[in-house]
Amino acid sequence: MNKRWQGLLLLVLLVSMFMVTGCEKRLMYTGSSTPHQIKASYRLLSGTEKHNLKLKEGDTIRINYVSKVEKGELTMKLYDPDHELFKELETNKEGEEELQIQQTGTYKLEIVGTGTKGSYKFSYKKENKDSE
């Protein structure tokens, strides 16, 4: 009887661990992040990467991005300090955007992979209104 309870307890623990860690998956993931850049390549990404950008009203930011999606889905979205969508970047493309900042605060870049294989790179350069 004691072994039966031990086996049941072990099963419950394994199921619990799977449920907690089952949401985010990374396989052969290599990535790096600096204050002005985030990049990664991977065989499998299911989860969210976040990066904060501290910006001031009147700043102009120049965003350079590239992503390659071999399978699955990838989204790259920039949210303003009120958590409203500010800009969605096209995936499986390379591009450059120039954005005018209307509100001072912390903007959040969210990169979400759903069973995706590939890579991404996002970098930005800012020019504040005082430098013009």
Buried (B, 14 or more C-beta within 10 A) or exposed (E): EEEEEEEEEEEEEEEEEEEEEEEEBBEEBEBEEEEEBBBBBBBBBBBEBEBEBEBEEBBBBEBBBBBBBEEBEBBBBBBBBEEEEBBEBEBEEEEEBEBEBEEEBEBBBBBBBEEBBBBBBBBBEBEBEEEE
